[in-house]
Amino acid sequence: MADALTATDFSVVDRMFGAIEKGDMDELRTCFAPGARAWQNYNEKDLTVDRVIAILGRLCALSTVRTFEDQRVTAVGSQLFRQHTLTAMLRSGRQLRLPVMMRVEVDSDGLVARLEEYYDSRATDVLAEKPK
């Protein structure tokens, strides 16, 4: 187990967001610890890594480009707090713009153990819209 005075290595978080931008769900899966969970404010449920991969895989299938903009990050112990805006160019011709606040907990092996995500789910309505 990591020494409490040792700074946590958060490089896995950069790897996680890089995998999403590339649409690489296999790489994304390697960022999570066994038994990791993700929670989203709009449904208040813990999600398995498989469910997270399915959701993000769908986003990648519906989009051609994904970027994380306006990033602000603060680390406290083994937790990273990140604010960003996910922007995706959708195959429908529309654009997804999703401001997000997130808490990421990294375990002693340097993997994501828990992720909590806060966003306005109405912003994702564009994913169901018909092409322009």
C-alpha positions as CSV (number, residue, x, y, z in Angstrom):
1,M,0.0,0.0,0.0
2,A,1.3,3.5,-0.8
3,D,2.8,5.6,2.0
4,A,0.3,8.3,3.0
5,L,3.0,10.9,2.5
6,T,3.7,9.8,-1.1
7,A,1.9,11.8,-3.8
8,T,-0.6,9.9,-5.8
9,D,0.2,9.3,-9.4
10,F,-2.8,10.6,-11.4
11,S,-1.4,9.7,-14.9
12,V,-4.1,7.1,-15.2
13,V,-6.6,10.0,-15.4
14,D,-4.9,11.5,-18.4
15,R,-4.7,8.0,-20.0
16,M,-8.4,7.6,-19.3
17,F,-9.5,10.8,-21.0
18,G,-7.0,10.2,-23.9
19,A,-8.6,6.8,-24.5
20,I,-12.0,8.4,-24.7
21,E,-10.8,11.0,-27.1
22,K,-9.3,8.3,-29.3
23,G,-12.4,6.1,-29.0
24,D,-10.2,3.2,-27.6
25,M,-12.4,1.3,-25.2
26,D,-9.8,-1.4,-24.7
27,E,-7.4,1.2,-23.4
28,L,-10.1,2.8,-21.3
29,R,-10.8,-0.5,-19.6
30,T,-7.2,-0.8,-18.5
31,C,-7.5,2.4,-16.5
32,F,-10.0,0.9,-14.0
33,A,-9.2,-1.2,-10.9
34,P,-11.0,-4.5,-10.5
35,G,-14.4,-3.8,-8.9
36,A,-14.2,-0.1,-9.8
37,R,-17.5,1.8,-9.9
38,A,-18.8,5.0,-11.4
39,W,-21.7,7.1,-10.2
40,Q,-23.7,9.7,-12.1
41,N,-25.8,12.3,-10.5
42,Y,-28.7,12.1,-13.0
43,N,-29.6,8.6,-12.0
44,E,-27.8,8.2,-8.6
45,K,-26.7,4.7,-9.4
46,D,-23.3,3.0,-9.2
47,L,-22.3,1.6,-12.6
48,T,-19.9,-1.2,-13.4
49,V,-16.9,-0.7,-15.6
50,D,-18.7,-2.7,-18.3
51,R,-21.6,-0.3,-18.2
52,V,-19.3,2.7,-18.4
53,I,-17.5,1.2,-21.3
54,A,-20.8,0.5,-23.1
55,I,-22.0,4.1,-22.5
56,L,-18.8,5.7,-23.7
57,G,-18.6,3.2,-26.6
58,R,-22.0,4.4,-27.8
59,L,-20.8,8.0,-27.6
60,C,-17.8,7.1,-29.6
61,A,-19.9,5.3,-32.2
62,L,-22.2,8.4,-32.5
63,S,-19.3,10.9,-32.8
64,T,-16.3,11.5,-35.0
65,V,-14.2,13.7,-32.7
66,R,-14.2,14.1,-28.9
67,T,-12.3,16.6,-26.9
68,F,-12.1,17.7,-23.3
69,E,-11.9,21.5,-23.1
70,D,-11.6,24.1,-20.3
71,Q,-10.0,21.6,-17.9
72,R,-9.4,22.6,-14.3
73,V,-7.9,20.0,-12.0
74,T,-7.2,19.9,-8.2
75,A,-5.7,16.9,-6.4
76,V,-6.4,16.1,-2.8
77,G,-4.8,13.0,-1.4
78,S,-5.8,10.0,-3.6
79,Q,-8.7,12.1,-5.2
80,L,-8.6,14.2,-8.2
81,F,-11.4,16.8,-8.8
82,R,-11.7,17.8,-12.5
83,Q,-14.0,20.2,-14.2
84,H,-14.1,20.1,-18.0
85,T,-16.4,20.4,-21.0
86,L,-16.7,17.4,-23.2
87,T,-17.3,18.5,-26.8
88,A,-18.1,15.9,-29.5
89,M,-18.8,16.3,-33.2
90,L,-21.7,13.9,-33.9
91,R,-22.2,11.9,-37.0
92,S,-25.7,13.6,-37.1
93,G,-24.0,16.9,-37.9
94,R,-24.8,18.2,-34.4
95,Q,-22.4,19.0,-31.5
96,L,-22.5,17.7,-28.0
97,R,-21.3,20.2,-25.4
98,L,-21.3,18.7,-21.9
99,P,-19.9,20.7,-18.9
100,V,-18.9,18.1,-16.2
101,M,-17.6,18.1,-12.7
102,M,-15.9,14.9,-11.6
103,R,-14.3,13.3,-8.7
104,V,-11.8,10.5,-9.4
105,E,-10.4,8.2,-6.7
106,V,-7.2,6.5,-7.6
107,D,-6.1,3.3,-5.7
108,S,-2.6,2.4,-4.5
109,D,-2.0,0.5,-7.8
110,G,-2.5,3.8,-9.7
111,L,-5.9,2.7,-11.2
112,V,-9.3,4.4,-11.1
113,A,-11.2,2.9,-8.2
114,R,-14.2,5.2,-8.2
115,L,-15.5,7.9,-10.4
116,E,-18.3,10.3,-9.6
117,E,-19.7,12.5,-12.4
118,Y,-22.0,15.5,-12.1
119,Y,-23.6,17.0,-15.2
120,D,-27.0,18.2,-16.6
121,S,-28.3,15.2,-18.4
122,R,-30.4,17.5,-20.7
123,A,-27.2,18.3,-22.5
124,T,-27.1,14.7,-23.8
125,D,-30.5,15.1,-25.5
126,V,-28.6,16.0,-28.7
127,L,-27.5,12.4,-28.9
128,A,-31.1,11.3,-29.8
129,E,-31.8,14.1,-32.3
130,K,-32.2,13.4,-36.0
131,P,-29.5,14.7,-38.5
132,K,-29.7,18.3,-39.6
